[in-house]
Amino acid sequence: MQEKVNTLVKNATEKIEKANNLNELNDLRVKYLGKKGEITSLLKSLSSVSKEERPKMGKLLNEKRNEIEKLLKQKTQVINEQKVEQKIKEETIDVTANRNKYTQGHLNLINETMRQLEELFLNMGFDIVSGPEIDTVENCFDDLNSPKNHPSRDLTDTFYLDKNVVLRPHTSSVQIRVMKEGNLPIRMVSAGRTFRNDEVDDTHSPMFHQMECLVVDENVSLANLKDTINIFIKNMFGEEIKTRFRPHYFPFTEPSLEVDVTCPICKGKGCSACNNTGWSMELLGAGMVHPNVLENCGIDSEKYTGFAFGMGVDRIAMVKYGLDDIRLLYDNDKRFLEQF
Ligand code: FA5
């Protein structure tokens, strides 16, 4: 029997040594130590061994059983360690590989321009205010002194949600909200999306962006308005750019102006982009706040005056980045976006 045991242990040791994975080890455990395993069978057959030999053989079998148990345990540990090492190898990230696969994106030029404008006005001492994109007819037209028959109120110009609620056609509605709060003096800008039933062309989009500016205080003058506009234009486009103020009409300002700048492409000399005028497209509307608007918001128009302007952010971006079509800002063509 002793010889049988020795052969069995020799075979078991070799097989355990050669085992490649935990499943194989488990099969070996069953083969030798399981209920019907070879060592277990030998233990069971001890009854057939002579009385004198039995204790000696019993002791030997138990020793061998423990030996195989120990080998299995050691090999399990080795296999587990190999598995961990393999996993680490497979999951190691080569941080130098594929470094050009993902490029970092950037803000759309409209948001980029809006942030630049906000920062500029913040540095000039203005507050940044936000207003809703859906607003009342009262805030968008009535309190802005807009006559009931003004064409901009028409369904063909403005998107109505019901007869008193619209998608705001301009950010001037935020002026009304801020003035009605009554905290004077006011120095604020407010930027965001605006909506008009405009046909799409190279300078018009039905959804576009405006930034409103409002100052209300004692002794605010047209000179303050022109100075503020000139400062922001030069900061945005450079010292060499010239600003042109043209008389205009808005119901909510008196006097009213429209503003454009020297053509960014030819710098005012005249080229095909500006139809040889030397001037950009219209960038903003402006003026001194109409006394009726101040009174509609509960502000004493004898004591306070104000100026306001509303610029097209998309068009500011077009001039800044030399774009000849507003649609470029909305197409999301990567070939265009990657240029900035
Ligand atoms: C207004 O919206 C006035 N609320 C501006 C204002 C504010 C005047 C305060 C006086 C005092 P206007 O309709 O001109 O004005 O629009 C202002 C600017 O928005 C335009 O100069 C232009 O740059 C831009 N804009 C207007 N319509 C569109 C459009 N469909 N697509 C892109 N930009 C537009």
Residues whose N, C-alpha, C, O or C-beta is under 5 A from the ligand:
A	BS01	FA5	P169 H170 S172 D198 T203 H204 S205 P206 F208 F250 T253 E282 L283 L284 G285 A286 G287 A308 F309 G310 M311 G312 R315
